[in-house]
Structures are given as structure tokens and as C-alpha cells.
Amino acid sequence: MNVYFCLSDTPLDKSCQREWAIYLLDYAVLREFGVATPEVVRGEHGKPYFKDSDIFFNCSHCKYGVACVVGSEEVGVDIQEIRLAKPAVIKRVCCVNELALIKNDDDFIKAWVQKEAYAKFTGKGFAESFVMIDTTTFPKGLVFKQDNCYIACYTAAGAMFQRVRVSPVSFPSNPVRNPSSA
């Protein structure tokens, strides 16, 4: 299974993040399954899925990029840029086992993307308390640092993931960045 991602060295505004995520999803579905992207609908907790399709997907975006996974089973993915972690947030979302391992902002963001990818994989999202998700006991997935971001992916079978970095020039049109960040 492949995790597709596209990163920027300058901040992307929200509309650009969404456009990149759509383009990346279209690219991944076409490359993996050879079909156009089916209609997207939302489940009980808001998780998007393809209507009347056996293709599963999940996308994520942050200020510096997007990530997407498609497959024949449930998947979850998260991407997050490394940034200052507030101690109150760390205590609110991390369990005792994780708190013992978190020594810096990188450690926290790594745990955060694993929690969010797992919550998105289960379809519960933020309906499940993040402190109840213990990344130290997780099933096999993938978590890696690329440039200034962490990306994490999960599936039920603990599939092996390959990284596929995609250039935004591969997209049908290159979204315009926020002029204030240029």
C-alpha cells in the first residue's frame, strides 16, 4: 500500500491545502485502481468514503503539505508540521505511557499524527478521547518524518506502506499559494 504526499517549503492557505488534497486523491485512485475518483460521502462520525465502492481512502493536510492513502481496506492517515507543543495540550491528549517518552516537540507531533491517523482509520475521529489512544501499544503502521512534517498511516491488517512523494506540478493545475506567504 502506498502513502502519497506532497510538501511545500512555504505555507499553504486552507483552500490550497484542500485543492492539493483533492488532486492527490485523484492521482492516487487513478494510479492504484485505474479509475476516476468515485463520489465522496460522509459516514456517521464524518469520515469521508466513496459511495458504492470497494476503494477506501483517507486524506490529511496541514500548513506545509497533504497526504493520502487509498486501498482495499479501511485506512487512516495524518500529516502535521512540526511546531511548538503546548504543555497543557500534551497533558490533555497523551496517556501516561506516552508522557514518559515525550521529550520535545518532535516527539509530541509524532505521537499526535499516530493518534489522529488511528482515530481516522477507526472512523471515530475526535469522538474518541485521544488520551485513550496509546501509541506505545499500536499495531504496526507507518510513521515517518519528511522535511518539517510527520506522516502516519494505519490499516486493519497492518499493511506495509511505501512512500510516494508527488510534485504539485503533477496536478491538473498548480494551485495558487496565498500571496501573503509568497
N, C-alpha and C positions, 0 to 999 in steps of 0.2 A: 504494500500500500504506500502511496506517495503523499507527502505533505508538500503542498505548493505554497510558496511565499514570495512576496515582492517587498523590497525595502527601499526606503528613501533616505538620503542623508540630510534632507530638510523636512521640517514639519509639514504634514498634510492636513488640510482642513477636513471637516466632517464629510462634506459632500464628495470630496476627492477620495476619502477612505472608502465610502460606500461604492463609488464607481469602480475603484480598483478591486474591491471585493467581488462585485458582480462580474467584472471582466475575468478575474482569476477563477471564479466558479465556472463560468462558461468554458474557459480554456481547459480546466481540469476535467470537466464532464466530457468534453469532446475528445480529449487525449486518452482518457481512461476507458470510456464506453463508446466512443464514436457516434454520439447522438447530440442533438441540440438539448439545451437545458430545459427540463420539464417545468411545468407550473409549480411555483412555490406557495405553500400554505403553512399555517402555524398549528402546532399541537396545543394540548391543554395548558402547559406551562409556558407557551410562547416559542417553543423550539421550532424553527422552520424545517419543513421537509418537502419532498417532491410529491405532488398529488399523483396517485395511481402509478407509482414507480417502485422498482426494487433497488433503486440507487439511493444511497444515504449520503448526506453531506453535512458539513459544518464549516462555518467561516468565522473569522475574527479579524478585528482591525484595531490599530492603535495609532498614535500620532506619527509613527515612523514606518508603518507598513501594514500589510494584510497577510493572512494565512488561510488556507483552505484544505480540507481533506474530503475526498469522495471515495465511496467504496460500496461493497455489497452487504455491509452490516453497519449497525449504529456506530457513529464516530463523534468525537469531540475534539476541538482544537482551540487554543488560545494563544494570542501574541500580546506582549506588553513590553513597552520600552522600559529600560532601567531608569529609575528615578528615586528620589528621596522617599524613604518609607517612614511614615509617622509611627512612633512607638504605640500610640493608642490604637491605631489600625492593626498593627501586628498582633497586639494582645487580644483584639476583638475577633480576629479571623484565624489565628493559629492555635492548634492544640498544644498540650504540654510537651509532647514528643518533638514537635516542630520548633517550639520556642527554644528548646535545648540546642538545636542545630543552627538557628539563625544568628549569624554574627554580623551581617552587613546588609546593605540594600539589595545586592545581587542575590543573596540567599533568600530574602523575602520575596522578591519578584519571581524567582524560580519556583518557590512554593506556591505563590499566588497563581501562576499560569497553570500549574499542575491541578490545583483545586478547581479553577474555572473550567479547564478542559474536561476534567472528570465530571463536574456538575452538568456541563453541556452534553457530554456523552450520555449520561443517565436521563437527560431530558428534564431534570428538575430545576436546573439553573439556580437562581438565588432562593428558590422555595426551600432549599435545604440549607441549614446553617453551615457556613464554611468552617466553623470551628469543629464541626462533627466529621469533616473530611480530613483524614490523617494521611498526608502524603508519604509518611515514613513506612506505611504498610500497603502502598498502592500496588496494583497488578502492573505487569510490565507495560510500559508505554514508551514514549519518546519525549525527552525534554532536552533542548539544546539552546546555546547562546549563539546568536548570529549578529555581528556588528553590535549595536547597542540595544538589542531586543532578546527576550527569551520566548521560545515557542514550545508548546507542549501538545501532545496528541494521545488519545486513548480510543480503544475499541474493546468489544467484549472478549474477543479471542486473544487479545494481547498481540495483535499483528505487528510484524516488523515494519517500520516505516523507513522510506528513503526520502531524503531531502531533495526538492526540486526548486531551485531559485529561478524565478521568472523575471525578465526585464519588462518594465512598463511599456517599452516600445513594441512588445508583442501584442499589446491590446489594440482593439479596433481604432481607438483614438486615445491619445495620451492626455489624461485629464489635466486641466489647468490647476496649478497649485495656487494656494492663497497668495495673492500679490504681496501681502504684508510679510510673508515668510520667505520671499524670494531674495 
